[in-house]
Amino acid sequence: MNQNLSPNDIAKVRELKEIRQRNNDISWILCDYLNNNPCLITKELIEQINIDCALPEEMVFLALLTTFCELDAENNDHHNRLVNNYLRKSVKQLDPSLYTANLYYRNIKIPEVKFGNWELKYEKYSPYEAFVYDDLIVETDFKEIPQIGFFNQEFRFPAVMEHNHEWMAIKPNEIETMQHAIDTIEGEVVTFGLGLGYFTYMASMKEQVQKVTVIERDNEVIQLFEQHILPQFQHQEKVEIISSDAFEYIEKQMPQKNFDYAFIDLWHDVSDGLELYLKMKKLEYLSAQTQFMYWIEDSLLSGFRWQIFDWIVTNSRSYDEIATCLKKPFLQKMAATNLQYSKL
């Protein structure tokens, strides 16, 4: 422990470490459920418990999820914290009409076709199947709240598969996690990663956006998109697709451009995204006039936050300084400048 910290600050750091542990615990518990048993909660189970429909389905779902995650909130203090400080804030019943009303859902029809290693198809969530529907929420004390959603009916969504594995799908998670960037962008925009073209389409539909340049290295993905999806765009004239490696483009070509915004979406999730995110952040300076935005950045920064937590504690002079360094603005600056290798 940093000997420069006061006893009060040391106590606060210990609490931070406990929060980090609880963050990890709830994350692993939910990952296990979502990866191995996301459909354990069924309509029949809900109806058995909620016979007279007196309780909100969200409350019944939460009770069942708590049970299936083997959390004993009544007799275990640690489990009680996980349930009341995390799960109760995590679970949400979603309204399917809010997503099917989305412009992409209304206007783009995905054919079920195969092309090389890739396939376009529709997948579905079963009623009461649990899934992550949005980026995590970071509270002021650094508790990280996963966002777990469910529908009470079947929900179909378009997906692109590579070797029978989902590469990208237009699910609530993608819609929610991209919305802030879509609301913000204007002028000339570059996006890295094509997928099903959701971000590209939504950007092209904005009057404030003059052009969308897409950087995609896989030519089969480009051909699949240009043949089956791009022709359905109302503003195809705004879209330019460039076949290139993302990092090669940002280093050698992008500095000569004058993009207003860049949106980066090159990863599946945090497990493969953090390294790519940090690599990209280091290159932002090459296009200083461009505002960079990153898919699921809060989740990526969570991984970064706890990766450098011990270094921050060692090099800080007070708890307030530690708290400042753990917040998003400082982490973004650190990621972009290699500040972690110097003193605060």
N, C-alpha and C positions, 0 to 999 in steps of 0.2 A: 504493500500500500504506500502511496505517496506520503512521505513524512511531513511535507509542507502543508498538508491539509489539517484543518482544525478537527477536534473530536466530533463536532456536529456534522462537519462535511464528510468525515469518514463514515458516520452512521448513514448519511444519505447515499453514499456510494454503495454501501452494503445493500441498501434497499434497491438501488438500481440493479445490482447483480441478481437480486431475488426476482425482480421484474423480468430481467433478461431470461432467467431460468423458466419463469412461468410462460413467457412468450414462446420459448422453445417447446415447452411441454404441450401447450395447447396446439401449437403448429403440428407437432408430431402426432398427437392424438387425432386431429382432424385429417391429416394426410393419410393416416392408416385407414380411417373410415372411408374417406373419399376414394382412395385407390383400391380398396379391397371389398367394401360393403356399401356402396353409395345408395343401394336400393333396398336396404333392410326395412326402412319405413315404407309401408304400403297403405293404400286406401283402406284395406280391410283392418289393419291395425289401428289406424286413426279412428275408424267407425266403432271398433270394439271399445276403445277407451272413451270416446266422445259420443256415447249412445244417443243422448238427447240434444246433441249439438250445442250444449251450454257454454262450451269453452271455445275460444278462438283456435283455429287449426294451428296457427303459429305456436301457441302455447303447448298444444299437445305434441307437435313435432319436436319442440325443444325438450320436453320431458322424455320422449322416446330417444332422441339423440343422446341425451345425458346418460340414459340407461345403457344404450348400445356402446357408448364410449367408456363404459365401466367407471363412471364418475360418481362417487358417493358423497354428495354435498352435505348430507346430514351428519355423517360421522367422521369425515376427513376434512381438516381445515384447508389443506392444500387444494383438494378437489372443490371445496366450497368457493375458494377464490377463483378457480378456473371457470366454474359455472356462472357465478354472479358477476365477476368482473370481465369475463370474456364472452362465453356462449350466449348469455342473455342479450348482449349487444351485437352478436354476430348474426343470429338467425333471422331471416326475413322471408315471408311468403311473397312471391312476386306475381305481378299481374301480367299475364301473357300478352294482353292487348297493347300494353305499352311498348312492347318490342315488335310485334307484328305490324304496328303502325309506323315503324321506322321506314324511311324513304327507300333504303336498300331492299328491305323485305317486300315492300309494295311494288317496286319497279324492276327488280332484277330477278330473273328466273334462272335457276341453276340446272342445266341438263345433267343427267347422270351418265357420264362418259369417262372413258379411260384414254390416257395418252402417255405412252412410255411408262415411266415409273409412277405417274400421277393419275389420280382419279377424282372426279367431281361427283359428289353424292349428297344425299340428305341423311343426317343422323337425328337422334331424338333423345330427349330426357323423358323418362317414365314419370308418372305422377308420384310426387313426393321424393323423387331422386334428389339427393343433395349435390350441390356444386358450388364452386367459388364464383360469385357473380360480380365482384368488383375488387379493386385494389384494396389492400389492408388500410385500416385507419390507425394513425399513430396519435395517441393521446398526449396531453401535455407532460405527463410523467413517464412517457415512452412505453406505456403499454401498447401492444400492437394487436389490433382487433381484426381477425379474418372476417370476411364478408361471405356468409354461407346462405345461399338461396334455394328455394324449391318452388315448383308449380304444383297445383293440385289437379292438373290434367297433363296429358301428353303434349310435349312441345318439340316441334321439328325445326331443324336449323341446317343451313348449307355448310358443307365442309369440303376441304381439299385434302386428299390423302396422299402420302408418299410411302410406297411399299406397304400399303394397308395400315399405316399409322397416321393418325390425324396430325397434319401440319398446322392447319389454321381452320377455324370455323367461326361463323358469324353467330356467336352465342351472346347471351346477356353480358358475359364478362368482357368480350371484345367491344360491345357497344358502350358499356359503362366506362371502361378504362380508356377509351379513345375520345370520349365526348368532350373533355376539357380542351384537348388539342384542336378538335374540330371547331369548337366554339371560338377559339382564339385566333387561328390562322387567317391570314389575308395576304394579298399581293401574290408574289411568286413563291411557290412552295416546292420543296424537294422531300420525297419520302423514300426511305430505304427499306425494301422488302415489299413484295407485291401481294402474295397470297391470293385471296379472292377479290382484291381490289376494294375492300370496304372503305378504308380511309381515303383512297383515291377517289372513289365515287362521291362520298360525302363532301370531300373538299371541292370537287368539281361543281357540285350543286350550289356552292356559296357564291353569291354575286361579288363578294369582296375578294374572291380568289381569281386571279387572272390566268394562272397556269399551274399545273401539277406535273412535276418531273418525277418519274419513278425509277429507282435504281434496283435492278434485279439481276442476279448472276446466272440463274437457271433458265436456259433458253426454252426448255419444255414448259416451264411455268408460264413464260411469256407467251408462247404459242397457244397454250390452252386458254389463257386469259383473252388474248386478241381474237381468237376464233369464236369463243362462246360467251364472253362476258362484256368485253369492251363495246361490241356493237349495240348493246342495250343502253349504253350511257347516253343521256340527253345532251351532254356537252363533251363529246369525244374530242372536239377541237382543242380543248384545254389540256389534254393529256399527252405527255411524251414519255415513252418507255425506253430506257437505256440499259443495254445488257453490259453489266460491269460488276466487278467486285466492289462492295461498299467502301472498304478502306482504301482501295486503289483510287476510286473516284473522289473521295473526300480529300485525299492528299494531292492528287495530280490535276484534277479537273475543276472541282468545286471552288477553289480559291479564285478562279477567274470569273465565276458567276456572281450574281447579285441576288441570291435568294433571300427572301424576307424571313422564312421559317424553314426549319428542317425537322421532320418527324422520323424517329428511328424505331424500327420494329423488326429486329433481326433474330429474336430468340423465342423459344417456347415458353420459358419461365425463368425464375431466378437461378435455377441450377445451371443452366447454360448461358444465362444472360449477364451475370455480374461481370465476368471477365470481358465480355464484348462491350458492355456499357462503359467500364473504366477505360478501355482502349479507345473508344469513340470520344469520351470526354476529353482525353488528352489532345485530341485533334481539333477541338472547337476553335482554338486560336487561329487556325488557318483561314477561317471564314468568320472573322470577328463581327461582321455586319449582320450575320444570320442568327436568329434566335433558335436554339436547339430545344427540342422537346422529345421525351423518351417514353415509350410504352412501359407501363407498370413501374415507373420510376420509384414510387414510394416503397414498393417491395424490394427493388434492387438496392435502394439506399438502406433498407433494414439490414440486408446482408452485409453491406459495407460498414454500417454503424457498429455492429457488434464485432466485426472483424478487427476494427481499429480501436475498440473500446479501451482495452488495457493501455494502449499507447496514449490515448487522450487522458486517461486518469493519471498516468505517470508524469505527463508533461504539463498538467494544469496546476494552477495556484489556488483554486477554490472550486467548490461545487458549482457555483454559478457559471464559472468558465467551462467546466465539464458539460453542463447542460446546454450551453450555447454551442459547443462543438459537436454535440450529438444531434442538433437540429438540422433540418434540411438545407438551409442556405449555406451553412459552413461545410456540410458534407459534399455538396455540389462543388463548392470552391476547392475543397481538398481533392476531390476526384479529378478535377480538371488541371490541377497545378502540381501534383506530387508533393503537396504540403506535408503529407504524413512523414516524409523523410527529413523534416527540419523541425526546429522548435516552434511552439505556438507563438 
